[in-house]
Amino acid sequence: MPLNTLTRELLNMYDHLTPSEGKVAEYVIDHPEAVVNSSSRELAKAAGVSLGTVINFCRTIGVGGFGDLRVALAKELGQKQLLSASTASMHPFFRKLIDVIVATDGTIDLGELEKASRILGEASSVVLFGGGGSGKVCHLAAEMLVHFGRLATSFDQLSTLQAAAQHVTHGTAVVVVSHRGKEVNVVQTLKLCHQRGGRTICITNSSTNPLARECDAVLQTSVKSLGSNFDLIVQPVREGQLAVLHLLILTTFRERYLNPVDTTSVQGR
């Protein structure tokens, strides 16, 4: 497995693991250093599962065996230690934020980014929605889009999200932000937007969750979180989402951003 992809694969596959395998995944994500220095039996004991579960877990996530799991983790840890050395004097939260940005940079699929940028650039209007904190991120992104001359509308209440679909017609780009990508209202609203001719982009923490499976383009964040409510508070989830939206918008309108029109010189001719 290539460098810096193990944690991402665990996050992507978490919903498809058995409950016992999920316990192993949680332990590996939370205690990578301990796993690198453990035997398979010690991991099984620490995670509260059988040795057979650890073996099956390794096969399920595609690393072959426990030795391969330790090697992949060691490589990721080595990369993180180099980053940590350069941010040692920072506040722990800011170090965590940088970790998320670096990990997300490695997660973003450039093909998906190009596809999403094309959808946004060709759109006659933009509708953004998400529930709770994700919806607040949508409001900020909508403000950015207005500065680039796009008609943008955002929604953030889970109970009334389906109203967003009423603003969608053929030619509308629909941007959905959801960390877990599982909320029924969010997925249903996305489907309604599709039915009305919208082209859809999602920003989410897994490329295999129900929301991602329904979208035309998927931009994945990489927050070391399994989606608990506490994680959403202490992890820089919203910062990661906003960074990806910022990337998408500036990629789409980069010519206008990098080469702004000099109206003064035009007027002076």
MITIZA-167660 format. One record per atom (N, C-alpha, C): x, y, z; atom name. Coordinates in steps of 0.001 Angstrom, whole numbers, plus 500000, padded with zeros to 6 digits. Layout:
! MITIZA-167660
[[X Y Z] "CA"],
...
END
This chain:
! MITIZA-167660
[[500844 498810 500000] "N"],
[[500000 500000 500000] "CA"],
[[500882 501244 500000] "C"],
[[500630 502244 499106] "N"],
[[501476 503416 499006] "CA"],
[[501505 504222 500291] "C"],
[[502558 505021 500400] "N"],
[[502751 505859 501568] "CA"],
[[501578 506813 501757] "C"],
[[501218 507018 503022] "N"],
[[500241 508029 503408] "CA"],
[[498817 507713 502957] "C"],
[[498513 506429 502727] "N"],
[[497152 506077 502325] "CA"],
[[496453 505170 503334] "C"],
[[497159 504626 504300] "N"],
[[496551 503655 505201] "CA"],
[[495414 504271 506015] "C"],
[[495670 505399 506667] "N"],
[[494627 506026 507472] "CA"],
[[493433 506396 506606] "C"],
[[493693 506894 505402] "N"],
[[492612 507241 504485] "CA"],
[[491783 506014 504148] "C"],
[[492440 504878 503881] "N"],
[[491709 503653 503555] "CA"],
[[490852 503193 504729] "C"],
[[491388 503325 505934] "N"],
[[490619 502926 507117] "CA"],
[[489366 503778 507261] "C"],
[[489504 505084 507045] "N"],
[[488348 505972 507133] "CA"],
[[487331 505644 506046] "C"],
[[487805 505362 504842] "N"],
[[486909 505037 503737] "CA"],
[[486170 503729 503957] "C"],
[[486859 502749 504552] "N"],
[[486297 501405 504675] "CA"],
[[485589 501167 505990] "C"],
[[485658 502117 506907] "N"],
[[485160 501890 508267] "CA"],
[[483709 501408 508282] "C"],
[[482861 502037 507475] "N"],
[[481436 501672 507465] "CA"],
[[481194 500267 506915] "C"],
[[482182 499708 506226] "N"],
[[482011 498390 505609] "CA"],
[[482667 497269 506420] "C"],
[[483306 497631 507532] "N"],
[[483938 496628 508394] "CA"],
[[482913 495997 509317] "C"],
[[483211 494783 509771] "N"],
[[482367 494166 510793] "CA"],
[[482578 494934 512101] "C"],
[[481665 494807 513077] "N"],
[[481853 495502 514352] "CA"],
[[483202 495185 515010] "C"],
[[483638 493930 514934] "N"],
[[484919 493560 515542] "CA"],
[[486083 494183 514775] "C"],
[[486001 494174 513442] "N"],
[[487050 494799 512642] "CA"],
[[487072 496302 512868] "C"],
[[485894 496885 513118] "N"],
[[485827 498307 513420] "CA"],
[[486593 498661 514682] "C"],
[[486565 497759 515664] "N"],
[[487327 497985 516894] "CA"],
[[488834 498014 516603] "C"],
[[489269 497144 515704] "N"],
[[490687 497126 515327] "CA"],
[[491041 498433 514614] "C"],
[[490175 498860 513709] "N"],
[[490425 500104 512972] "CA"],
[[490536 501287 513927] "C"],
[[489648 501363 514886] "N"],
[[489669 502460 515855] "CA"],
[[490983 502460 516637] "C"],
[[491425 501266 517041] "N"],
[[492664 501194 517818] "CA"],
[[493864 501587 516954] "C"],
[[493882 501139 515712] "N"],
[[494998 501456 514817] "CA"],
[[495071 502958 514563] "C"],
[[493927 503599 514337] "N"],
[[493903 505038 514077] "CA"],
[[494324 505826 515309] "C"],
[[493870 505382 516476] "N"],
[[494153 506129 517711] "CA"],
[[495530 505839 518293] "C"],
[[496097 504647 518007] "N"],
[[497365 504255 518628] "CA"],
[[498343 503667 517603] "C"],
[[498678 504401 516554] "N"],
[[499554 503835 515513] "CA"],
[[500936 503444 516034] "C"],
[[501491 504257 516954] "N"],
[[502830 503943 517486] "CA"],
[[502820 502612 518233] "C"],
[[501765 502381 519018] "N"],
[[501673 501129 519773] "CA"],
[[501560 499932 518840] "C"],
[[500801 500091 517739] "N"],
[[500614 498982 516796] "CA"],
[[501936 498635 516115] "C"],
[[502720 499636 515761] "N"],
[[504010 499402 515109] "CA"],
[[504915 498560 515993] "C"],
[[504785 498735 517300] "N"],
[[505651 498022 518245] "CA"],
[[504966 496832 518906] "C"],
[[503870 496375 518334] "N"],
[[503108 495261 518912] "CA"],
[[503143 494038 518012] "C"],
[[502807 492908 518603] "N"],
[[502555 491697 517810] "CA"],
[[501078 491659 517470] "C"],
[[500695 490772 516592] "N"],
[[499288 490659 516228] "CA"],
[[498445 490243 517427] "C"],
[[498996 489394 518295] "N"],
[[498269 488975 519494] "CA"],
[[498075 490155 520446] "C"],
[[499097 490986 520560] "N"],
[[498997 492153 521446] "CA"],
[[497963 493149 520914] "C"],
[[497898 493306 519594] "N"],
[[496881 494187 519012] "CA"],
[[495486 493633 519281] "C"],
[[495324 492323 519104] "N"],
[[494024 491698 519348] "CA"],
[[493572 491939 520785] "C"],
[[494490 491765 521723] "N"],
[[494158 491957 523138] "CA"],
[[493810 493417 523417] "C"],
[[494597 494336 522880] "N"],
[[494369 495760 523119] "CA"],
[[493038 496225 522534] "C"],
[[492663 495674 521372] "N"],
[[491420 496078 520705] "CA"],
[[490207 495309 521236] "C"],
[[490457 494262 522018] "N"],
[[489369 493475 522578] "CA"],
[[488716 492543 521581] "C"],
[[489540 491989 520669] "N"],
[[489012 491082 519647] "CA"],
[[489887 489830 519593] "C"],
[[489509 488891 518734] "N"],
[[490285 487667 518582] "CA"],
[[491445 487884 517616] "C"],
[[492416 486969 517669] "N"],
[[493542 487026 516737] "CA"],
[[493039 486864 515303] "C"],
[[492053 486006 515109] "N"],
[[491486 485810 513771] "CA"],
[[490894 487092 513205] "C"],
[[490306 487906 514076] "N"],
[[489740 489177 513618] "CA"],
[[490835 490098 513090] "C"],
[[491986 490133 513769] "N"],
[[493106 490967 513326] "CA"],
[[493583 490503 511955] "C"],
[[493689 489201 511774] "N"],
[[494129 488646 510493] "CA"],
[[493137 488993 509393] "C"],
[[491839 488816 509680] "N"],
[[490809 489144 508689] "CA"],
[[490787 490640 508390] "C"],
[[491018 491446 509415] "N"],
[[491049 492901 509248] "CA"],
[[492140 493308 508249] "C"],
[[493312 492726 508406] "N"],
[[494421 493045 507503] "CA"],
[[494081 492684 506060] "C"],
[[493454 491543 505872] "N"],
[[493062 491127 504524] "CA"],
[[491992 492062 503961] "C"],
[[491030 492439 504812] "N"],
[[489922 493287 504364] "CA"],
[[490411 494631 503867] "C"],
[[491383 495229 504562] "N"],
[[491853 496564 504171] "CA"],
[[492946 496503 503108] "C"],
[[493327 495295 502712] "N"],
[[494226 495137 501579] "CA"],
[[495708 495264 501866] "C"],
[[496126 495013 503123] "N"],
[[497562 495100 503418] "CA"],
[[498238 493738 503433] "C"],
[[497481 492691 503253] "N"],
[[498069 491350 503177] "CA"],
[[498171 490670 504513] "C"],
[[499027 491172 505383] "N"],
[[499220 490565 506691] "CA"],
[[499579 491613 507725] "C"],
[[499738 491170 508968] "N"],
[[500008 492110 510051] "CA"],
[[501355 492800 509868] "C"],
[[502349 492070 509345] "N"],
[[503655 492682 509104] "CA"],
[[503554 493843 508123] "C"],
[[502743 493671 507080] "N"],
[[502542 494734 506102] "CA"],
[[501830 495933 506733] "C"],
[[500900 495645 507655] "N"],
[[500206 496718 508365] "CA"],
[[501203 497556 509169] "C"],
[[502114 496882 509870] "N"],
[[503109 497607 510669] "CA"],
[[504026 498447 509786] "C"],
[[504417 497920 508637] "N"],
[[505294 498663 507724] "CA"],
[[504586 499916 507209] "C"],
[[503324 499776 506795] "N"],
[[502564 500920 506275] "CA"],
[[502394 501985 507341] "C"],
[[502131 501543 508576] "N"],
[[501985 502497 509682] "CA"],
[[503303 503194 509982] "C"],
[[504383 502436 509957] "N"],
[[505704 503018 510236] "CA"],
[[506051 504094 509218] "C"],
[[505721 503872 507943] "N"],
[[505982 504868 506909] "CA"],
[[505180 506139 507168] "C"],
[[503910 505971 507505] "N"],
[[503080 507151 507785] "CA"],
[[503609 507901 509004] "C"],
[[504009 507158 510030] "N"],
[[504532 507793 511240] "CA"],
[[505819 508547 510942] "C"],
[[506668 507976 510084] "N"],
[[507913 508651 509727] "CA"],
[[507642 509986 509053] "C"],
[[506659 510011 508175] "N"],
[[506289 511246 507489] "CA"],
[[505755 512266 508490] "C"],
[[504921 511799 509414] "N"],
[[504341 512708 510400] "CA"],
[[505403 513243 511359] "C"],
[[506391 512414 511688] "N"],
[[507444 512866 512595] "CA"],
[[508282 513971 511965] "C"],
[[508519 513895 510651] "N"],
[[509243 514962 509963] "CA"],
[[508454 516263 510031] "C"],
[[507138 516170 509845] "N"],
[[506294 517351 509920] "CA"],
[[506263 517891 511341] "C"],
[[506152 516987 512327] "N"],
[[506078 517411 513728] "CA"],
[[507339 518141 514158] "C"],
[[508485 517701 513643] "N"],
[[509746 518348 514014] "CA"],
[[509767 519805 513582] "C"],
[[509128 520110 512450] "N"],
[[509134 521484 511948] "CA"],
[[508057 522344 512588] "C"],
[[507124 521732 513332] "N"],
[[506044 522486 513978] "CA"],
[[506058 522310 515491] "C"],
[[507215 521916 516033] "N"],
[[507305 521565 517459] "CA"],
[[506929 522714 518382] "C"],
[[507202 523950 517972] "N"],
[[506940 525089 518858] "CA"],
[[505507 525595 518761] "C"],
[[504708 525016 517873] "N"],
[[503335 525474 517694] "CA"],
[[502415 524955 518784] "C"],
[[501286 525639 518955] "N"],
[[500238 525163 519830] "CA"],
[[499718 523833 519273] "C"],
[[499407 522857 520136] "N"],
[[498954 521536 519652] "CA"],
[[497784 521603 518673] "C"],
[[496852 522540 518871] "N"],
[[495722 522607 517947] "CA"],
[[496183 523000 516550] "C"],
[[497117 523949 516468] "N"],
[[497590 524372 515163] "CA"],
[[498399 523255 514486] "C"],
[[499101 522453 515284] "N"],
[[499800 521298 514703] "CA"],
[[498792 520317 514122] "C"],
[[497694 520123 514852] "N"],
[[496654 519209 514369] "CA"],
[[496024 519743 513086] "C"],
[[495830 521059 513034] "N"],
[[495262 521675 511840] "CA"],
[[496181 521467 510636] "C"],
[[497480 521666 510845] "N"],
[[498438 521461 509750] "CA"],
[[498441 520000 509318] "C"],
[[498353 519079 510282] "N"],
[[498284 517653 509943] "CA"],
[[497106 517378 509015] "C"],
[[495950 517983 509332] "N"],
[[494746 517771 508523] "CA"],
[[494927 518335 507124] "C"],
[[495498 519533 507010] "N"],
[[495692 520153 505702] "CA"],
[[496660 519323 504856] "C"],
[[497765 518871 505474] "N"],
[[498747 518064 504745] "CA"],
[[498122 516738 504299] "C"],
[[497378 516090 505208] "N"],
[[496745 514810 504874] "CA"],
[[495694 514989 503783] "C"],
[[494920 516071 503861] "N"],
[[493890 516324 502857] "CA"],
[[494518 516623 501502] "C"],
[[495643 517330 501502] "N"],
[[496360 517593 500258] "CA"],
[[496750 516277 499575] "C"],
[[497099 515277 500372] "N"],
[[497453 513974 499810] "CA"],
[[496242 513151 499410] "C"],
[[495069 513522 499939] "N"],
[[493849 512763 499674] "CA"],
[[493109 513251 498436] "C"],
[[493184 514549 498166] "N"],
[[492436 515120 497042] "CA"],
[[492853 514450 495727] "C"],
[[491876 513924 495029] "N"],
[[492093 513322 493710] "CA"],
[[492068 514444 492674] "C"],
[[493180 514648 491970] "N"],
[[493266 515758 491026] "CA"],
[[492271 515618 489875] "C"],
[[491959 514392 489507] "N"],
[[490946 514170 488477] "CA"],
[[489575 514622 488941] "C"],
[[489260 514304 490198] "N"],
[[487980 514730 490771] "CA"],
[[487936 516244 490932] "C"],
[[489077 516839 491303] "N"],
[[489145 518296 491439] "CA"],
[[488897 518970 490092] "C"],
[[489487 518429 489043] "N"],
[[489279 518985 487703] "CA"],
[[487819 518863 487288] "C"],
[[487217 517713 487590] "N"],
[[485811 517502 487254] "CA"],
[[484915 518477 488020] "C"],
[[485195 518628 489319] "N"],
[[484399 519543 490140] "CA"],
[[484561 520984 489669] "C"],
[[485784 521348 489314] "N"],
[[486047 522700 488826] "CA"],
[[485301 522984 487531] "C"],
[[485227 521989 486666] "N"],
[[484508 522142 485401] "CA"],
[[483007 522331 485660] "C"],
[[482464 521545 486587] "N"],
[[481045 521677 486933] "CA"],
[[480754 523076 487465] "C"],
[[481607 523541 488369] "N"],
[[481396 524856 488979] "CA"],
[[481584 525971 487957] "C"],
[[482602 525843 487114] "N"],
[[482885 526883 486132] "CA"],
[[481803 527025 485076] "C"],
[[481128 525915 484733] "N"],
[[480101 525936 483691] "CA"],
[[478715 526259 484235] "C"],
[[478600 526375 485554] "N"],
[[477286 526530 486181] "CA"],
[[476704 527926 485968] "C"],
[[475389 527963 485768] "N"],
[[474676 529234 485688] "CA"],
[[474344 529767 487073] "C"],
[[474263 528853 488052] "N"],
[[474013 529226 489442] "CA"],
[[474561 528113 490327] "C"],
[[474692 528404 491617] "N"],
[[475257 527424 492551] "CA"],
[[474364 527331 493785] "C"],
[[474052 526118 494188] "N"],
[[473328 525855 495432] "CA"],
[[474255 525047 496335] "C"],
[[474444 525505 497564] "N"],
[[475290 524806 498532] "CA"],
[[474437 524439 499740] "C"],
[[474625 523234 500271] "N"],
[[473907 522895 501493] "CA"],
[[474658 521862 502318] "C"],
[[474323 521852 503590] "N"],
[[474877 520913 504558] "CA"],
[[474188 521159 505881] "C"],
[[474219 520186 506754] "N"],
[[473546 520329 508037] "CA"],
[[474474 520867 509105] "C"],
[[473953 521697 510005] "N"],
[[474720 522163 511165] "CA"],
[[475975 522917 510775] "C"],
[[477115 522490 511351] "N"],
[[478388 523144 511094] "CA"],
[[478792 523121 509635] "C"],
[[478476 522038 508935] "N"],
[[478792 521965 507509] "CA"],
[[478036 523033 506725] "C"],
[[476810 523314 507168] "N"],
[[476022 524351 506507] "CA"],
[[476627 525734 506688] "C"],
[[477217 525971 507864] "N"],
[[477874 527270 508102] "CA"],
[[479065 527436 507157] "C"],
[[479766 526352 506888] "N"],
[[480866 526387 505926] "CA"],
[[480325 526740 504538] "C"],
[[479150 526218 504200] "N"],
[[478529 526528 502907] "CA"],
[[478248 528017 502777] "C"],
[[477794 528656 503866] "N"],
[[477534 530094 503820] "CA"],
[[478798 530871 503467] "C"],
[[479918 530497 504071] "N"],
[[481183 531178 503787] "CA"],
[[481602 530983 502335] "C"],
[[481416 529760 501835] "N"],
[[481765 529484 500440] "CA"],
[[480866 530276 499488] "C"],
[[479585 530413 499840] "N"],
[[478657 531170 499000] "CA"],
[[479107 532625 498893] "C"],
[[479598 533183 499997] "N"],
[[480093 534564 499970] "CA"],
[[481279 534689 499015] "C"],
[[482181 533696 499027] "N"],
[[483319 533716 498109] "CA"],
[[482848 533670 496659] "C"],
[[481864 532827 496381] "N"],
[[481381 532674 495006] "CA"],
[[480744 533958 494479] "C"],
[[480060 534669 495359] "N"],
[[479444 535933 494951] "CA"],
[[480516 536919 494493] "C"],
[[481669 536907 495164] "N"],
[[482764 537792 494780] "CA"],
[[483282 537476 493374] "C"],
[[483096 536216 492949] "N"],
[[483537 535824 491612] "CA"],
[[482388 535870 490598] "C"],
[[481308 536551 490973] "N"],
[[480219 536782 490031] "CA"],
[[479249 535633 489858] "C"],
[[479236 534669 490786] "N"],
[[478306 533549 490680] "CA"],
[[477101 533770 491593] "C"],
[[475907 533499 491077] "N"],
[[474704 533512 491894] "CA"],
[[474743 532272 492785] "C"],
[[474871 532456 494099] "N"],
[[475039 531326 495020] "CA"],
[[474056 531433 496178] "C"],
[[473403 530311 496488] "N"],
[[472447 530238 497594] "CA"],
[[472848 529078 498494] "C"],
[[472804 529296 499825] "N"],
[[473231 528239 500751] "CA"],
[[472152 527939 501784] "C"],
[[472148 526691 502258] "N"],
[[471157 526211 503222] "CA"],
[[471875 525395 504295] "C"],
[[471405 525502 505565] "N"],
[[472118 524809 506637] "CA"],
[[471223 524095 507659] "C"],
[[469912 524084 507453] "N"],
[[469024 523430 508409] "CA"],
[[468615 522048 507892] "C"],
[[468992 520992 508634] "N"],
[[468678 519637 508189] "CA"],
[[467181 519433 507964] "C"],
[[466356 520057 508806] "N"],
[[464909 519829 508726] "CA"],
[[464280 520455 507483] "C"],
[[464962 521437 506877] "N"],
[[464383 522126 505714] "CA"],
[[465290 522065 504485] "C"],
[[466229 521117 504476] "N"],
[[467194 521056 503375] "CA"],
[[466538 520860 502022] "C"],
[[465425 520128 501985] "N"],
[[464827 519823 500688] "CA"],
[[464368 521070 499947] "C"],
[[464255 522188 500680] "N"],
[[463937 523456 500020] "CA"],
[[465054 523860 499067] "C"],
[[466267 523380 499331] "N"],
[[467402 523706 498462] "CA"],
[[467155 523210 497046] "C"],
[[466503 522053 496925] "N"],
[[466262 521471 495604] "CA"],
[[465369 522355 494743] "C"],
[[464533 523176 495375] "N"],
[[463644 524055 494613] "CA"],
[[464401 525133 493855] "C"],
[[465653 525372 494234] "N"],
[[466479 526384 493578] "CA"],
[[467331 525787 492459] "C"],
[[467173 524489 492217] "N"],
[[468024 523794 491251] "CA"],
[[467302 523636 489915] "C"],
[[467991 523981 488838] "N"],
[[467502 523747 487479] "CA"],
[[468665 523181 486671] "C"],
[[468432 522845 485417] "N"],
[[469521 522399 484542] "CA"],
[[470556 523514 484449] "C"],
[[471785 523186 484694] "N"],
[[472839 524184 484681] "CA"],
[[473270 524638 486058] "C"],
[[472596 524145 487109] "N"],
[[472970 524502 488483] "CA"],
[[474039 523550 488994] "C"],
[[475064 524104 489618] "N"],
[[476048 523279 490329] "CA"],
[[475582 523154 491775] "C"],
[[475540 521936 492274] "N"],
[[475107 521671 493639] "CA"],
[[476314 521208 494446] "C"],
[[476652 521959 495483] "N"],
[[477803 521627 496327] "CA"],
[[477280 521207 497700] "C"],
[[477579 519975 498087] "N"],
[[477089 519418 499352] "CA"],
[[478282 519181 500279] "C"],
[[478170 519642 501515] "N"],
[[479241 519468 502492] "CA"],
[[478708 518629 503654] "C"],
[[479353 517514 503930] "N"],
[[478944 516642 505036] "CA"],
[[480129 515794 505461] "C"],
[[480518 515879 506723] "N"],
[[481668 515122 507198] "CA"],
[[481422 513620 507102] "C"],
[[480309 513160 507646] "N"],
[[480007 511721 507653] "CA"],
[[479432 511247 506325] "C"],
[[478628 512091 505675] "N"],
[[478006 511700 504416] "CA"],
[[476924 510655 504563] "C"],
[[476287 510596 505734] "N"],
[[475279 509566 505980] "CA"],
[[473892 510125 506285] "C"],
[[473785 511428 506565] "N"],
[[472500 511991 506981] "CA"],
[[471449 511778 505896] "C"],
[[470331 511190 506278] "N"],
[[469283 510821 505313] "CA"],
[[468787 512053 504564] "C"],
[[468531 513156 505287] "N"],
[[468017 514366 504637] "CA"],
[[468990 514902 503594] "C"],
[[470280 514827 503904] "N"],
[[471297 515336 502983] "CA"],
[[471318 514501 501706] "C"],
[[471323 513179 501861] "N"],
[[471372 512292 500693] "CA"],
[[470094 512412 499864] "C"],
[[468945 512494 500523] "N"],
[[467679 512622 499798] "CA"],
[[467613 513934 499028] "C"],
[[468093 515018 499656] "N"],
[[468090 516313 498971] "CA"],
[[469007 516274 497758] "C"],
[[470145 515609 497891] "N"],
[[471057 515465 496758] "CA"],
[[470367 514755 495594] "C"],
[[469641 513692 495897] "N"],
[[468942 512951 494847] "CA"],
[[467890 513823 494165] "C"],
[[467186 514647 494941] "N"],
[[466201 515562 494367] "CA"],
[[466875 516564 493428] "C"],
[[468053 517040 493850] "N"],
[[468799 517979 493012] "CA"],
[[469205 517334 491689] "C"],
[[469598 516063 491751] "N"],
[[469929 515319 490532] "CA"],
[[468717 515239 489607] "C"],
[[467563 514933 490196] "N"],
[[466338 514778 489397] "CA"],
[[465955 516078 488699] "C"],
[[466328 517204 489289] "N"],
[[465994 518511 488716] "CA"],
[[467079 519010 487753] "C"],
[[468077 518157 487495] "N"],
[[469086 518500 486501] "CA"],
[[470360 519098 487053] "C"],
[[470524 519105 488371] "N"],
[[471735 519654 488957] "CA"],
[[472927 518724 488788] "C"],
[[474118 519305 488712] "N"],
[[475375 518526 488677] "CA"],
[[476022 518686 490042] "C"],
[[476421 517577 490652] "N"],
[[476697 517586 492082] "CA"],
[[478172 517363 492435] "C"],
[[478596 518082 493468] "N"],
[[479940 517987 494032] "CA"],
[[479773 517809 495535] "C"],
[[480520 516897 496139] "N"],
[[480454 516805 497598] "CA"],
[[481841 516918 498219] "C"],
[[481873 517484 499420] "N"],
[[483077 517544 500242] "CA"],
[[482765 516712 501475] "C"],
[[483472 515599 501632] "N"],
[[483172 514660 502702] "CA"],
[[484444 513915 503112] "C"],
[[484378 513188 504235] "N"],
[[485588 512567 504782] "CA"],
[[485787 511125 504329] "C"],
[[484943 510649 503414] "N"],
[[485077 509291 502894] "CA"],
[[484587 509261 501456] "C"],
[[485285 508541 500609] "N"],
[[484864 508456 499210] "CA"],
[[483892 507317 498961] "C"],
[[483504 506601 500029] "N"],
[[482619 505456 499846] "CA"],
[[481323 505567 500643] "C"],
[[481076 506700 501297] "N"],
[[479848 506821 502087] "CA"],
[[478641 507051 501173] "C"],
[[477400 506982 501691] "N"],
[[476207 507094 500834] "CA"],
[[476173 508379 500005] "C"],
[[476628 509492 500567] "N"],
[[476625 510751 499831] "CA"],
[[477597 510703 498665] "C"],
[[478810 510246 498924] "N"],
[[479838 510204 497873] "CA"],
[[479413 509320 496712] "C"],
[[478714 508235 497012] "N"],
[[478298 507314 495950] "CA"],
[[477276 507938 495004] "C"],
[[476618 509010 495429] "N"],
[[475585 509640 494609] "CA"],
[[476089 510866 493852] "C"],
[[477312 511320 494132] "N"],
[[477788 512588 493585] "CA"],
[[478555 512424 492282] "C"],
[[478525 513471 491455] "N"],
[[479274 513470 490201] "CA"],
[[480771 513644 490454] "C"],
[[481135 514430 491464] "N"],
[[482540 514655 491808] "CA"],
[[482678 514649 493325] "C"],
[[483719 513972 493820] "N"],
[[483935 513823 495271] "CA"],
[[485291 514402 495641] "C"],
[[485293 515354 496572] "N"],
[[486525 515928 497105] "CA"],
[[486603 515522 498573] "C"],
[[487609 514724 498888] "N"],
[[487678 514088 500206] "CA"],
[[488627 514817 501151] "C"],
[[488107 515157 502328] "N"],
[[488964 515645 503400] "CA"],
[[489613 514446 504077] "C"],
[[490606 514694 504899] "N"],
[[491279 513599 505597] "CA"],
[[491485 513989 507048] "C"],
[[490385 513966 507793] "N"],
[[490411 514271 509220] "CA"],
[[490451 512956 509969] "C"],
[[491411 512809 510861] "N"],
[[491575 511570 511612] "CA"],
[[490461 511458 512636] "C"],
[[489304 511082 512144] "N"],
[[488099 511064 512970] "CA"],
[[487174 509984 512459] "C"],
[[486500 509316 513373] "N"],
[[485526 508306 512972] "CA"],
[[484101 508844 513058] "C"],
[[483989 510164 513225] "N"],
[[482681 510792 513074] "CA"],
[[481834 510900 514321] "C"],
[[482410 510740 515521] "N"],
[[481607 510934 516722] "CA"],
[[481327 512414 516897] "C"],
[[480292 512743 517682] "N"],
[[479966 514142 517916] "CA"],
[[481117 514874 518590] "C"],
[[481841 514185 519473] "N"],
[[482977 514809 520137] "CA"],
[[484085 515113 519136] "C"],
[[484306 514212 518199] "N"],
[[485311 514432 517152] "CA"],
[[485014 515703 516368] "C"],
[[483731 515928 516092] "N"],
[[483346 517079 515286] "CA"],
[[483647 518390 516006] "C"],
[[483780 518331 517333] "N"],
[[484075 519530 518107] "CA"],
[[485577 519747 518220] "C"],
[[486324 518695 518560] "N"],
[[487745 518872 518868] "CA"],
[[488657 518737 517655] "C"],
[[488198 518083 516598] "N"],
[[489014 517937 515392] "CA"],
[[488736 519103 514440] "C"],
[[489719 519542 513656] "N"],
[[489511 520661 512727] "CA"],
[[488736 520239 511476] "C"],
[[487525 519724 511696] "N"],
[[486694 519236 510595] "CA"],
[[486277 520378 509672] "C"],
[[485740 521451 510266] "N"],
[[485232 522562 509450] "CA"],
[[486368 523274 508714] "C"],
[[487518 523395 509377] "N"],
[[488663 524027 508728] "CA"],
[[489097 523244 507494] "C"],
[[489069 521907 507607] "N"],
[[489414 521068 506460] "CA"],
[[488414 521227 505324] "C"],
[[487120 521266 505667] "N"],
[[486084 521439 504644] "CA"],
[[486246 522783 503930] "C"],
[[486475 523838 504719] "N"],
[[486605 525165 504132] "CA"],
[[487848 525261 503248] "C"],
[[488929 524600 503658] "N"],
[[490149 524607 502846] "CA"],
[[489894 523962 501484] "C"],
[[489135 522871 501461] "N"],
[[488836 522195 500190] "CA"],
[[487929 523068 499321] "C"],
[[486939 523705 499930] "N"],
[[486077 524614 499163] "CA"],
[[486877 525789 498605] "C"],
[[487791 526311 499415] "N"],
[[488657 527396 498977] "CA"],
[[489484 526946 497767] "C"],
[[490039 525744 497858] "N"],
[[490820 525178 496747] "CA"],
[[489971 525058 495495] "C"],
[[488761 524529 495645] "N"],
[[487872 524346 494499] "CA"],
[[487546 525678 493827] "C"],
[[487190 526673 494629] "N"],
[[486780 527965 494080] "CA"],
[[487949 528662 493390] "C"],
[[489117 528655 494034] "N"],
[[490265 529323 493427] "CA"],
[[490805 528559 492215] "C"],
[[490646 527246 492208] "N"],
[[491020 526468 491022] "CA"],
[[490101 526809 489850] "C"],
[[488811 526938 490146] "N"],
[[487829 527232 489103] "CA"],
[[488018 528624 488520] "C"],
[[488295 529582 489388] "N"],
[[488377 530975 488943] "CA"],
[[489809 531499 489015] "C"],
[[490789 530603 488820] "N"],
[[492187 530996 489039] "CA"],
[[492643 532099 488088] "C"],
[[492134 532095 486851] "N"],
[[492555 533140 485923] "CA"],
[[492092 534510 486413] "C"],
[[490873 534556 486909] "N"],
[[490343 535817 487420] "CA"],
[[491048 536219 488714] "C"],
[[491472 535198 489473] "N"],
[[492141 535449 490758] "CA"],
[[493595 535870 490545] "C"],
[[494303 535148 489647] "N"],
[[495720 535425 489434] "CA"],
[[495955 536597 488494] "C"],
[[495007 536843 487580] "N"],
[[495168 537912 486599] "CA"],
[[493951 538838 486615] "C"],
[[493754 539566 487704] "N"],
[[492590 540450 487777] "CA"],
[[492647 541539 486713] "C"],
[[491481 541941 486242] "N"],
[[491421 542980 485227] "CA"],
[[491809 544321 485841] "C"],
[[492711 545030 485199] "N"],
[[493139 546352 485668] "CA"],
[[492206 547387 485038] "C"],
[[491149 547714 485765] "N"],
[[490140 548625 485220] "CA"],
[[490677 550032 485048] "C"],
[[491678 550379 485842] "N"],
[[492254 551736 485750] "CA"],
[[492910 551963 484397] "C"],
[[493727 550971 483938] "N"],
[[494418 551104 482661] "CA"],
[[493432 551070 481501] "C"],
[[492347 550273 481662] "N"],
[[491354 550200 480611] "CA"],
[[490652 551546 480437] "C"],
[[490312 552167 481592] "N"],
[[489617 553439 481547] "CA"],
[[490498 554546 480999] "C"],
[[491832 554403 481147] "N"],
[[492734 555451 480724] "CA"],
[[493021 555445 479235] "C"],
[[492589 554410 478526] "N"],
[[492845 554322 477085] "CA"],
[[491951 555285 476279] "C"],
END
